[in-house]
Amino acid sequence: MADDQKDKLNTGPLNIGDRPVHPSLRDPESIAAQSRLPQPVHRRHEPVLYGVMAEFEGPNELVHAARRTYEAGYRRINGYSPYPIEELSEAIGFTHSRLPLIVFIGGLVGGIGGFLMQYWIEVINYPINVGGKPFNSWPAFIPITFECTVLVAAFSAVLGMLVLNKLPQPYHPVFNAPNFALATRDRFFLVVEANDPKYNHQAVMQLLQSMNATEVIDVEV
């Protein structure tokens, strides 16, 4: 009976109650058997790409690369430069903005609101007879109506610009690029975003590398 119990202790892991004994106290055979079991493999997730960025030394190279990229069928592209480049917007296909419509609607709301405010005050809420003039003396309302139009249109322009440009934006994936700080100095960058319908990483890399870019890198999210 004692021999059987000794065999059981030698063929399996040694337990005290419900707690397993430290591996250093187990017999050599059980340790060797455990070492032959498949061990879990921990793999790091691959970084999610925002797109591919190409760096250029001058504005002409950037505009030329943007035109070729747009002609190749890519639409989710953007350019970055230290100063505005008029040809760049057309080269990347940015030809329409909703900002004029936002400003027009803001001015219209401001003008109508300014006129109705004066009408409510002078005609409905607190009418005053001044020299026998009619309460609805609309020529006298024109200066305030004009000022309200300009005021609300200006606020609409500022707020609309911030919303359309997604500002303020403390973080953007392009900030991860090592040399992107030079975009405010003397370097020019073109980015093809990974959410473009035609995006193929290898094809985009080859296209940008064929445009004499000083560097082509992946941009992580």
Secondary structure, DSSP 8 states (H G I E B T S, - for coil): -HHHHHHHHHHS--EETTEE--GGGS-HHHHHHHHTS-----------EEEEEEEESSHHHHHHHHHHHHHTT--SEEEE-SS--HHHHHHTT----SHHHHHHHHHHHHHHHHHHHHHIIIIIIS----TT--S--HHHHHHHHHHHHHHHHHHHHHHHHHHHTT-S-S--GGGGSTTGGGGGTT-EEEEEETTSTT--HHHHHHHHHTTT-SEEEEEE-
